[in-house]
Amino acid sequence: MRHWCVSYGLLLRWQVIRLAAVLPVVLVVQAMMAVGIVVGFAFLVPALDPQTALYLSTGAPTVTLLTVGLVIVPQMVAQAKLEGRFDVERALPVPRLALLAADLTLWLLAVLPGVALGLLTAVLRFDVALRPGPLVVPAVLLVAVTATAVGYALAHLLRPVLAVLASQVLVFSVLLFSPVNFPAERLPDWLAAVHDVLPVQYMAQAVRESLTAPLGGVAWTPYAVLAAWCLAGLAVTGAAMARRR
Amino acid sequence: MIEIRDLVKVYRGRRGTVRANDGITLHVGPGEVFGLLGHNGAGKTTLLSQVVGLLRPTGGSIHLDGCDLVARPALARSLCSLQQQAQVPMVGITPRAAVELTGRIRGGGRREVVRRGAALAAALDIERWYDTPGEKLSGGVLRLVSFAMAAVEPGRVVMLDEPSNDVDPVRRRLLWQEVRRLADEGTAVLLVTHAVAEAERVVDRLAVLDRGRVVAEATPSALKGGADADLRVELVLPPGRPAPVLPPCVHDAHHSGPRLVARAPADAADAVGHWLVGQQRTGAVEEWHLGALSLEDVYVRLVGEDADRAGSEEVHRAALVR
């Protein structure tokens, strides 16, 4: 375990030094995107009722976290493959998932200020009452780790061009065809049934409830489903990362 | 120390299969610099990638002090340090950070890697760039930095894949000294290089690979045939003059521009020497050299001058990028 933690710390330091010059730009762009999702999606709906406002406000952080795992991380892996950095990192004596954890930590830290700014924008724009509780931490971590595990597996198993394409298709599906920014009832039955199995709607629900503390209490099903997806994703990713061709 | 037996690596692709390694057997001991020579695509990089666990062998075994490295790739990564053929992208990172962090990641103590990193920078004469961001460094300096990254915490085996590419002649010498020092400290060094003449001075033994097979393995002097080996005869002809008729004992002549290179038996040294002096006096030859065969001569004879091989290199890269 000590080897894992030391490797993680050193890899994180390596990534921070490597990306120090671009991180401020990423921070600003991510903040603009998080605010943009809240403001921009509101244009699609002429009359915002409280429920729609709530879904848009709490959907923005979920979408941002999904973007980290499904877009940024796979694109970084694809770029590393093309630059030759991928094999240099793979030849280092570090646990495979420590590489994933270091990447995830860096990008998570880079987007969290944007997430906070997006929520603040939602409160000011829609007058939504948010009551974030301690469950925000496990909810954010479960969403980010699960998405990153999927993104990493894609990036390791597919060629760089295909991995980037797949990540864009995924984020497009999440934005438009997943019950993140709107309730699942608006989807056709078959698509709603598909989302009963996929983790996306549980991600949105976990984040939403951790930010609003609903009167009926927090549902635990999303956490259980996400934990299962997270473990399965990490297992597949770990195997994909350890795979020798 | 490291035992490679009957190693086979087959790449399967749309255009058929390539046997990049085809039954390679090698042994490298502690303190030994072992050279791997061969054309592009001979299977050298594929061999190193299997030792360090980036590729899975199709057949055969790799053991380090009895440990099965094929079954334990994590152990392989910890015991073997690899300088890869591709340049390490170092945008935003100084050589100091790269060397020290790599040393720490490879299990070195903080003070030790700082000390060793600084010593390597001094020995390779790259101190003045030690704190310069990677994007401002030349290819040769970056190559030396990536050598230092592999050497700072070397483990039991250091594998260097063309470490002298892009490096200037003076620093190449410093590099070879450091390679020798690594071995003298007890590390086994596997060195892939195309700088055959320079490799001759640093390696203890070497193998020549051709189409995935070892076609020769010996010390440099044994490969050259020892004391009874042929001599190398080199003539430089005046511009526009045809080559003179060679004595019967001079054979295997090759022209390259005004230069003619051939071989002669060692016991004909006196006769050939006299003939060369005579040719220069008559003006038929502008300049001449008579000496021992170089390793490069032997290498070219072993693998031929045909560089257009069905190489594994492109297939290897495709396999790793996927």
Chai-1 contact restraints between the chains, C-beta under 6 A:
chainA,res_idxA,chainB,res_idxB,connection_type,confidence,min_distance_angstrom,max_distance_angstrom,comment,restraint_id
A,L10,B,L101,contact,1.0,0.0,6.0,A-B,restraint_1
A,L10,B,R104,contact,1.0,0.0,6.0,A-B,restraint_2
A,L10,B,I105,contact,1.0,0.0,6.0,A-B,restraint_3
A,W14,B,L101,contact,1.0,0.0,6.0,A-B,restraint_4
A,I17,B,I93,contact,1.0,0.0,6.0,A-B,restraint_5
A,I17,B,A97,contact,1.0,0.0,6.0,A-B,restraint_6
A,R18,B,G92,contact,1.0,0.0,6.0,A-B,restraint_7
A,R18,B,I93,contact,1.0,0.0,6.0,A-B,restraint_8
A,A21,B,G92,contact,1.0,0.0,6.0,A-B,restraint_9
A,K81,B,V321,contact,1.0,0.0,6.0,A-B,restraint_10
A,E83,B,P89,contact,1.0,0.0,6.0,A-B,restraint_11
A,G84,B,A86,contact,1.0,0.0,6.0,A-B,restraint_12
A,R85,B,P89,contact,1.0,0.0,6.0,A-B,restraint_13
A,D87,B,L320,contact,1.0,0.0,6.0,A-B,restraint_14
A,V88,B,V88,contact,1.0,0.0,6.0,A-B,restraint_15
A,R90,B,L54,contact,1.0,0.0,6.0,A-B,restraint_16
A,A91,B,V52,contact,1.0,0.0,6.0,A-B,restraint_17
A,A91,B,L82,contact,1.0,0.0,6.0,A-B,restraint_18
A,L92,B,I105,contact,1.0,0.0,6.0,A-B,restraint_19
A,P93,B,R77,contact,1.0,0.0,6.0,A-B,restraint_20
A,P93,B,S78,contact,1.0,0.0,6.0,A-B,restraint_21
A,R159,B,R322,contact,1.0,0.0,6.0,A-B,restraint_22
A,R244,B,L55,contact,1.0,0.0,6.0,A-B,restraint_23
A,R244,B,R56,contact,1.0,0.0,6.0,A-B,restraint_24
A,R245,B,L55,contact,1.0,0.0,6.0,A-B,restraint_25
A,R245,B,A319,contact,1.0,0.0,6.0,A-B,restraint_26
